[in-house]
Amino acid sequence: MIRAVYRDGKIEPLDELPAGWHEGEKLLVEQQESTLNAGELDRLVSEVEEAAAKIPDDDHDKFMAAIAEHRAEAKTWMRREMGLAE
C-alpha cells in the first residue's frame, strides 16, 4: 500500500512507488480517516517538543554541522557529475 496526500488538485505519493508500476496505469485510491482528534494531536506535539527540549545544545550543534558537511559534499559531487568541477 502506498501512502499519499491530496494537494492542489493532485494526489502526491508519500512513499516510493513500486518498480513494477508504469506511467498511465490505473490505481484504486481510498480516503483514510484520521485517527487523531485535535486534542490528541496537541498532546503528541507537546510530547515531541518536551523531548526535543531535552536534547543538549552540543548534540544539536554536532547534528547541524553534520548536515552542513553533507550538503557541501553533495554539492561537490554534483558539480563533478555535471562536469563543472574537477
C-alpha positions in Angstrom: 0.0 0.0 0.0 1.3 3.5 -0.9 0.5 6.4 1.3 -0.4 9.7 -0.4 -1.9 13.1 0.2 -4.3 15.2 -1.9 -2.8 18.6 -2.5 -3.5 21.3 -5.1 -5.9 19.0 -7.0 -3.4 16.2 -7.4 -2.5 13.0 -5.4 1.1 13.1 -4.3 2.8 9.9 -3.1 4.5 10.0 0.3 6.2 6.6 -0.2 8.4 5.3 -3.0 6.5 3.9 -5.9 6.9 0.2 -6.7 9.2 -0.5 -9.6 6.5 -2.5 -11.4 4.2 0.5 -11.7 4.0 2.1 -15.2 3.0 5.6 -16.4 -0.7 5.8 -17.0 -1.5 2.7 -15.0 -4.9 2.8 -13.3 -4.9 2.8 -9.5 -7.6 2.5 -6.8 -7.3 5.2 -4.2 -9.2 5.2 -0.9 -9.6 8.1 1.6 -8.1 7.3 5.0 -9.9 8.6 8.0 -7.8 10.4 10.6 -7.4 8.5 13.8 -6.3 11.6 15.8 -8.5 14.3 17.1 -7.2 17.8 17.7 -6.6 17.1 21.4 -4.6 14.0 20.7 -2.6 15.8 18.1 -1.8 18.7 20.5 -0.7 16.2 23.2 1.6 14.5 20.7 3.1 17.8 19.6 3.7 18.7 23.3 5.5 15.4 23.9 7.8 15.9 20.9 8.6 19.5 22.0 9.4 18.3 25.5 11.6 15.6 24.2 13.4 18.0 21.8 14.0 20.4 24.6 16.0 17.8 26.5 18.5 17.4 23.6 21.8 19.0 24.7 22.8 22.1 22.7 26.1 20.3 21.9 24.3 17.5 20.3 22.2 19.9 18.3 25.3 21.7 17.1 27.0 18.5 16.1 23.9 17.4 14.1 23.7 20.8 12.3 27.4 20.6 11.5 27.0 17.1 10.1 24.1 18.3 7.9 26.2 21.2 6.6 29.1 18.9 5.8 26.7 16.5 4.0 25.3 19.4 1.9 28.8 20.6 1.0 29.8 17.1 -0.1 26.7 16.6 -2.1 27.3 19.9 -3.9 30.9 19.0 -4.7 29.7 15.6 -6.0 27.0 17.1 -8.2 29.4 19.7 -9.7 31.8 16.8 -10.6 28.9 14.8 -12.1 27.9 17.8 -14.2 31.5 18.5 -15.3 31.6 21.8 -13.6 34.5 20.9 -11.2 37.4 18.5 -11.1 
